[in-house]
Amino acid sequence: MNDTVSQATPIQPPAVRPGLSIVVPVYRGATTIGRLVDALSDLDPARGLEVVLVNDGSPDHSAAVCRDLLASSRVPLVYIEHARNFGEHNAVMTGLRHASGEFVITMDDDLQNPPEEVVKLYDHARLGGWDVVYTRYAVKHHASWRNLGSRFANAIADRLLDKPRGLYLSSFRCMSAMVVGAVTRYSGPYPYVDGLIMQVTQRIDSIEVRHLPRLQGGSNYTLRRLVRLWLNLATSFSLAPLRLAVFAGLGLSVAGGIGAVATISEALFVHQTPSGWASTMVVLLLVSGVQSMILGVLGEYVGRTFLSANGKPQGTVRSIQRNTVGHTEKKPHRL
């Protein structure tokens, strides 16, 4: 992935590694990202924190808001700007590559994840010796169709990924630096962060946190984005869809065989079928459905392989800017 680095401000990593980095992908977050950074600035996690904002080609004025935060933020802040919209997981991967903390928390920019839960999540991970800690919600304040889509995605993940059964894959998660380093070695154009995590470690836990109603606007997740997420989950980390196509082909072949026997019987004993109709129906029943499904699955795999081999970028960084708050003078933090 090529980085075009802005020279307006220094981009060197901090001399002292913070205990916690918070990565926030920003998309249509102009009205909320300032309040989120301000709330995170009030936190006092062990060994300090930094905030990494990744503007994923947001069409609103999020870029201007984030640049203003570089000057006004009370905590170390890194602002990264994608050249275009690449998707949430791609933006998270970019943020993880530029996070320097011993632990990294990823969270959304819409304030539905309460900032005050950050320290609770961080402490649970570092004091409990967990590599990854996910959050779960007693009540989710999302639209009903999105909740249904999330349950469907988690049901698929239970069957396709090597993860603890029933674990809710939330975007509000905490990872150790070891996991972040392993995850960010993936350079393909279709990252699925949770799938990458499951390939790295099984020392995973979850805690319950609050989930707040959305303050403004609607969810950036559309049905199209959810379907794309399901495809990433299904085809990037598992051969199960190919095996499912095999079994589906066998099942349709059996059904087609039964239909073929019925068609031939009708032709032999009823004698009311038009000439050639029986043979045509036999071929259609046996071949068409099976071919369509298997070719569709194979096409998805081949297409993704083609794009990966041709170097489709995971993300292109237009600029990286870092403020200097807390890098030269660090306030004391609790241990």
Secondary structure, DSSP 4 states (H G I P E B T S, - for coil): --B---SSS--PPPSS--SEEEEEEESS-TTTHHHHHHHHHT---TT-EEEEEEE-S-SSTHHHHHHHHHHH-SS-EEEEEESS---HHHHHHHHHHT--SSEEEE--SSS-S-GGGHHHHHHHHHHHT-SEEEEEESS--S-HHHHHHHHHHHHHHHHHS-S-TT----SSEEEEHHHHHHHTT---SS--HHHHHHHH---EEEEEE--PPPSSS--S--HHHHHHHHHHHHHHS-SHHHHHHHHHHHHHHHHHHHHHHHHHHIIIII--SPTTHHHHHHHHHHHHHHHHHHHHHHHHHHHHHHHHHTT--S--EEEEEE--TTTSS------
